Amino acid sequence: MNLGNEYLKVVLERFKSVKGLGDKTISQLSEEDIHWNLNEASNSVAVIAKHLGGNMVSRWSDFLISDGEKSYRNRDQEFEDDISSKQELITVWEKGWNTLFETLNGLKDQDLLNSIYIRGENHTVLEAIERQMAHYAYHVGQIVYIGKQLKDENWESLSIPVGKSEEYLQQTLKRNQSCNKETNK
């Protein structure tokens, strides 16, 4: 087993999991919901998704050969709520994630210790991946929190429902026990 390749496989799955939380939240929101914000200092789901999309396209395009803060990026504009529809939000969201996934899928274990730059600051590829994972998980967490508040009793849980932990644990143990038996045959 190659540690670098295993890391790239695991981190790709983690990014997909984070995206999945955002996808499941956005799917529960209405056109009106995506633009809701608590106050002027707060961002709407549309703004957060737009910012993530802009960040991903900038950071992951030409990842190994150019600074992650591209000259064409207008970060300040990402915080203007000018997304016209939920479909436009999804388009911006998917473009960012697709850019990330294409780049990650093209990386090799020997790339992980290469140097790349973000705003002129030197990072190993490994550091840059971890930096972006933390950033994206932070913002997707905001999206989930906003969605949960807006949907209130209509929220469809993205994890183990309250009061169902033991049931979930037993189902998981049983499923894993079956898988382990099949693997050991």
C-alpha positions in Angstrom: 0.0 0.0 0.0 1.3 3.4 -0.9 0.6 6.0 1.8 0.3 9.0 -0.6 -2.2 7.2 -2.9 -4.2 6.1 0.1 -4.2 9.7 1.4 -5.5 11.0 -1.9 -8.2 8.3 -2.0 -9.3 9.2 1.6 -9.3 12.9 1.1 -11.3 12.6 -2.1 -13.9 10.7 -0.2 -13.9 13.3 2.6 -14.4 16.1 0.1 -17.3 14.2 -1.5 -18.8 13.7 1.9 -18.6 17.4 2.7 -20.1 18.2 -0.7 -22.9 15.7 -0.1 -23.9 17.5 3.1 -24.2 20.8 1.1 -26.1 19.0 -1.7 -28.6 17.5 0.7 -29.1 20.8 2.4 -29.5 22.9 -0.8 -32.0 20.4 -2.1 -34.2 21.1 0.9 -34.2 24.8 0.4 -36.6 27.0 -1.7 -35.7 29.8 -4.0 -36.5 32.2 -1.2 -34.5 30.2 1.4 -31.2 30.4 -0.5 -31.2 34.2 -0.1 -32.2 34.4 3.6 -29.7 36.0 5.9 -30.0 36.9 9.6 -28.5 40.4 9.2 -26.2 42.5 7.1 -23.1 40.9 8.6 -24.4 37.4 7.7 -24.2 35.5 4.4 -27.0 33.7 2.7 -26.6 30.1 1.4 -26.4 31.7 -2.1 -23.5 33.8 -1.1 -21.6 31.0 0.7 -22.1 28.7 -2.3 -21.0 31.4 -4.7 -17.9 32.1 -2.5 -17.0 28.4 -2.4 -17.4 28.0 -6.1 -15.2 31.0 -6.8 -12.6 29.8 -4.3 -12.5 26.3 -5.8 -12.2 27.4 -9.4 -9.3 29.8 -8.4 -7.5 27.3 -6.1 -7.8 24.2 -8.1 -7.4 25.4 -11.7 -3.8 24.9 -12.9 -3.2 23.8 -9.3 0.4 22.6 -9.6 1.6 25.4 -11.9 0.0 28.7 -10.9 -0.8 30.7 -7.7 -4.1 29.6 -6.2 -5.3 33.2 -6.1 -6.0 33.8 -9.8 -5.9 37.3 -11.3 -9.4 36.8 -12.7 -11.0 36.0 -9.3 -13.0 38.8 -7.7 -13.3 37.5 -4.2 -15.2 40.6 -2.9 -17.9 40.1 -5.6 -18.4 36.6 -4.4 -20.1 38.1 -1.3 -22.7 40.0 -3.3 -26.0 38.1 -3.3 -26.7 38.3 -7.1 -27.5 34.6 -7.7 -30.8 34.8 -9.7 -32.1 31.3 -9.0 -31.5 28.1 -7.2 -30.5 26.5 -10.5 -27.8 29.2 -11.0 -26.6 28.5 -7.4 -26.3 24.8 -8.3 -24.4 25.6 -11.5 -21.8 27.7 -9.6 -21.6 25.1 -6.8 -21.1 22.2 -9.2 -18.5 24.1 -11.3 -16.4 24.6 -8.2 -16.6 21.0 -7.0 -16.0 19.6 -10.5 -12.8 21.7 -10.7 -11.7 20.4 -7.3 -12.5 16.7 -8.1 -10.8 16.8 -11.6 -7.6 18.2 -10.0 -7.6 15.7 -7.1 -8.2 12.8 -9.4 -5.2 13.9 -11.5 -2.8 14.2 -8.5 -0.2 11.5 -7.9 1.4 10.5 -4.5 4.7 12.2 -5.6 2.9 15.5 -6.0 2.0 15.7 -2.3 5.3 17.3 -1.2 5.6 19.6 -4.2 5.4 23.4 -3.5 2.4 25.4 -4.7 1.5 29.0 -3.9 -1.7 30.6 -2.5 -1.4 34.5 -2.6 2.3 34.1 -2.9 2.6 31.9 0.3 4.4 28.6 -0.2 2.5 25.4 0.7 3.1 21.8 0.1 0.3 20.2 -1.9 -0.6 18.3 1.2 -0.9 21.5 3.2 -3.0 23.1 0.5 -5.4 20.2 0.4 -5.8 20.3 4.2 -6.2 24.1 4.1 -9.0 23.8 1.6 -10.7 20.9 3.4 -11.0 22.9 6.6 -12.2 26.0 4.6 -14.9 24.0 2.7 -16.1 22.0 5.7 -16.4 25.3 7.7 -18.6 26.9 5.0 -20.7 23.8 4.3 -21.3 23.6 8.0 -22.7 27.2 7.8 -24.9 26.1 4.9 -26.2 23.1 6.9 -26.8 25.3 10.0 -28.8 27.9 8.0 -30.8 25.2 6.3 -31.6 23.5 9.6 -32.8 26.8 11.1 -34.9 27.7 8.1 -36.6 24.3 7.7 -37.2 23.8 11.4 -39.5 20.8 12.0 -39.4 20.1 8.2 -35.7 19.5 8.3 -34.6 16.1 6.9 -31.7 15.0 9.1 -28.4 14.5 7.3 -27.0 12.2 10.0 -28.3 10.0 12.8 -31.7 11.3 14.0 -31.9 12.3 17.6 -33.0 9.4 19.7 -31.9 6.8 17.1 -28.2 6.5 18.1 -28.4 3.0 19.6 -30.6 1.7 16.7 -28.1 3.1 14.2 -25.2 1.6 16.1 -26.7 -1.9 16.1 -27.6 -1.7 12.4 -24.0 -0.6 11.6 -22.5 -3.3 13.7 -24.7 -6.0 12.1 -23.9 -4.7 8.6 -20.2 -4.6 9.3 -20.2 -8.0 10.8 -21.8 -9.4 7.6 -19.3 -7.6 5.5 -16.4 -8.9 7.6 -17.7 -12.5 7.3 -17.9 -12.1 3.4 -14.4 -10.7 3.3 -12.9 -13.5 5.4 -14.4 -16.3 3.3 
